[in-house]
Amino acid sequence: MSNSDYGRFPVALGGVVSEQWFSAIPSAVHAGEVAVRWRSFWQANALEAVSAAQEGLSRDLGGLTRALQAVDLNRRLDPRLVARVASLMEAMSRGDGYAVYDGVQAWISDPADQWYADQRTVESVASHAWEAAIVKEIRATRISGQLAIQCLPLLTSDLSLIAAYIDRAMAHIAEVDPEMHGEILTHVASIRMLEGSGMEGMSTPRAFGAIWLRMPEPGGELAWFLEHLVHECSHLHLNALLAMDPLLLNPDEINQAPIRPDPRPMFQILHGTFVLFRNCRVHGRLSLCAPDLGLEPMLERFREQFAKGMEVLQKHARPTPLGERLIQSMLSGMA
């Protein structure tokens, strides 16, 4: 059961966007363009947050403002930078002056040349302070009809074996779907591994670039990462698109979800159907090119769930023009 956080970032992104970005069919080029646009959105949020903090604290934060203005938007940001903006905005919204002071100081103490994530990392959950609030929320999440989520760190810093499985999965994806592979390289900066139960994976726009994954069962490592790298990256990509256009005019209308057992808001149904389309695409190609991986049962499950999601979207969704383009791309892509 995926427990992806489909929440939306505080400030909507304006400006010109390309309608070509609004397709479920992966494109490494379009993913790169979307990523740059999303970083400009993050930069605008960050500058607004620091400006509000400067006014509220009556302190000169010009140095931090200049560092933000100088960010290289063509480089992938470390997820902690995104989490920092979200935390600062949340602290100001609840009037927590100490948290604002502490958040600004942490940011000032973080050298700007280290704000980037040029290399993907694989680490245990709870290895860094920036993810503490997110881990706390994961542990507090309750899903109807399910036991409470357990989210535990691995109590090790050696994840070389897991990293090797991830590299193998990425090599398989690159072989059958280089466009999806390119999108994962563009969006996924940090893979946070955990022990526990109640969730398989999660991502959130409040720490864009990070994905949280439960440790796979022994013997199922490769299949696990083949599914969840595509799944969580697709959530990230769709969240970036949702920062540019709402996609749906009835995002909060409740209907049956294709993956989760409990009814969900329509924008989450769109998320679930979108990631299933991508899993169908990659697993379909892998099943043809590498049948020894034994992915056919998973592919059939993905196809059944995708059909359910599309049925709900076609019957109940009220898409924007760009949302309609996205939904139609899923229909044509599965034809």
N, C-alpha and C positions, 0 to 999 in steps of 0.2 A: 504494500500500500504506500503510494507516494504521498508525502505530506508537504508538498511544495507550498510555499507562502506566496500567494498570488497578489499580495498587497500592492498598492500603487504608491509611487513616490510623491512627496508632498506637493511639488509644483509642476504643473503641466508644461510640456515643451511646445513652443510655438515655432514659427518659421516655416520655410519651404522644405517639403519632403518629396521624395520621388515615389510615385505610385508603384514603380517596379519593385520596391522593397516589400510590398504587401503581398507576398506569395509564400505559401507553405513549402514550396520547392526550394531546397537549400541552394545557396549561391555564395561562394567564398568572397566574391567581389562585393556583392550587396551586403553581406555580413560585415565586411570591413567598413563600408560606407555608413551602415547603421550604427556601428560601434563608435565611429568618430562623431556622428550626430548625437548619440547618447552621451558621450563624454562632454560635449558642449552643453547639454542639458544639465549634467552633473555640475559643471563649472558654474553655470548660472545659479543653481541652487546653493552651491558653496559660497559664492560671492554674496548672495542675499543673506545667508545665515551669518557670515562673518560681519557684514554691515550691521545687521540687527544686534549682534553681540557687542560690537563696538559702541553702538548707541546706548545699549542697556547697561554696559559696564563702565561707560564714560572713560574708555581707555583707547589709546591709539593702536590700531591693529593694521596699520598700513603695510608693514612688512609681510604679514600673512596674505593680505589682499594682493600685493604685487606678486607673491609667489604663485597664488592661484591664477592670476592673469597670465602668467608665463608658462602654465602647464602645457606640455606637448600633447595635443589631443590625438596625435597619430600613434601614441604609445599606449599600451594597455595599462590601466590603473590597477594598483593593488586594491583588493576589496575593502581594506580597512579605511581607505579614503572615502568610499561611499558610505560605509557604516558610520564614519565620523560625522558626516553631514547630517545623516538621519538622526543620530544621537543628539547632536547639538540643537537641531530643530525641535526634537521632542523635549529636551530640557527647557528650552525657552517657552514652549507651549504650556508646560506645567509650572512655570515660574520658579524653577530650581536654579537659583543663582550659583550655588556651589558647583553644580554639575556643569554649568556654562563655563565658569572659571576653569575647572579642571579639564574640560574638553578642549578649550582654547589653548591652555598650556601644553597639553599633550600634542596638539597639532603644531604649535610653535617649536616644540622640542624635536619634532620629526623632520630631518633634513629633506628639503624638497626634491633633491636628486634621488631620493630613495622612495618616492611615491609610486614608482612604476613596478609592474610585474611582467618583466620581459621573459622570465622563465616560469613555467608552471610548477607549483609546489604541491606535494602530497604530504599531509600532516595529520596528526590526531586532532580531533576536536578539543577545544579548550586549551590550545597551545598558546593563544594570544589574547590579550585583554580585550581587543576590539570585538571579539565574538561573544563575550560574556552575556550581553543582553539578549542576543539571538538564541544562545543555548538555553538560557532561562526560559524564553518563550516556548522553545521546542518542548522542554520538560513540562511546561504548564498546559500544553495543548491537550484538549480532550476531543476525541472523535466518537460520535454517537455509536453505541454498541460495541466499543472496543476498549481494551484495557489501556491504562495510562501509558504514555510513551516513556520508554527508558532511553536515555541518551548519555552514554558513558564514554569517557576518554579511554584510549588504548593503553595508557601507562607505559608507553615506549616511544622512542624517537626514531627507531629503525623501521621504516616502512618500505625498504628497498624491494621486498618481495611483492608487495601490493603495487608499487610503482612499476615493476616489471610486467605484471598482468595488465595494468593500464596501458603501458606501451604496446603490448601485444594486441589489445583491443583496438587501439588507435591505428595500428598497422593494418588490421583487417578492415576497419572502416575506410581507411585511405585507399585500399585496394579496390573496394566495390563502390565507394561513393566519395570521391575526393572533394566534392562540394560540401558535404556534411562534415567531413574531416576538417576542411578549412574553416568552417563556422565554429567548430569546437576549439580549434587553435585560437580563433579570434576572441571568443567570449570567456572561455574557462581558464581562470588564472590560478585558482586554488581549489584543491580537492580535500575536504575535511572528512576524515574517516572516524567512525564511532562504533562502539559496541552497544547492544541494547535490543529493544523490540518496539513494535508499534508503528514504525515508519521504515521505509526503504531508502528514501532520498528526499532532499529538500533543497530549494533555492529561494532567494528572496531579492527583490529589487533594492532592498535596504543594505545589501552587501553584494552588489552586482559583481559578478566574476567569480564568486565562491559557490561551490556546491557541497552539500553535506550528504554522505553516503554511509549506510550501515555496512559493516564488514560482511563480505559474502561467505556463504557456507563453503567448507572445504570441498574442492572438486568442482565447484560452480563458479569459480572466480571469473573466467573469461566471459562466459555468457552474461554474468552479472554486470560487468563493466560495458559490454557491448550494448546492453539495454539502457543502462542508467546514464552513461555519458551522452548518448543521443537524447534521452528523455530530459535530463536537467538542462543541457545546453539549449534545447528547444524552448523550455520555459524562459530562460534568460533572453533568448532572441525575441520571443513574443512580448515579454515585458518591455523590452526596448521599443518595439513597435507601438505598444500601448501608451508609451510616454509621448508619442507623436499624434496618435489618433485613438479615440475611445473604442473604435471598431464596432461597438454595439450601442444601440439606443436604449436597450433594456438590460444593462449588465447585471442588475441585482435581482432580476426575476428568477424564482426558484424552479428548477426542474431536475429530472433524474440525470445524474452524472454517468459518464461511460466507464469510469474506473472505480470511483469510490462508491460505497454502498448507500451512503446517505445523499439526499437531494442537495444540490449545490446551486449557487448563483450562476447565471448564464455566462458570465465572463470566465468562470472557472471551468464550465463545460467546454467553452471554446478552447481554453488552455489544454484540457485533457484530450480533446479531439485532435488538436494541432500536434501534440507530442506523439499521439498514436499514429498519425499519418507518417511522421518521420520514422518511427520504429517499424511500421509496415514496410516503408521504402527500404531501409537499411537491411532489415532481417530478410525481406524478400530477395534482395540481391545476394546476401550471404548464403541463403538456403540453396540458391542455384550454383554459386561459385565454390562454396565450402560446405557441402552437405554433411561432412563428418562432424561439424560443430553441433549437430542435432538441434537446430533452432526451429524446426518446423512446428512443434507444438506451441511454442511462444508466438510464432508468426500467426497461427490460426487464432489464438486468443486475442492478439492485437487487432486482427481484421474484424473479429466479432465485436470487440469493444469500439472500434472506429465506426463501424456501421451504426451502432447504437447512438454514438455521439452525433454523427451526421444527421440521423433521423430527428433528434431533438433540435439541432440547429436549424434544419430546414423547416420544421414545423413551428418553432417558437422564437427563433432569433429575429431581432429587428436590426440588421446591420447598417452601419454607415456605408457610403460608397466604397471606401477602402476596406471595410470589413467584408462587404460582399465580394470584393475582388479576392480577398484572402480565402473565404469559404469556397468560392468557385475554383480556386487553384487546387484545393484539396479534392474536390469532386473530379476535376479533369485529371489530376495526378494519379488517382486510383482507377481511372477508366482503363 
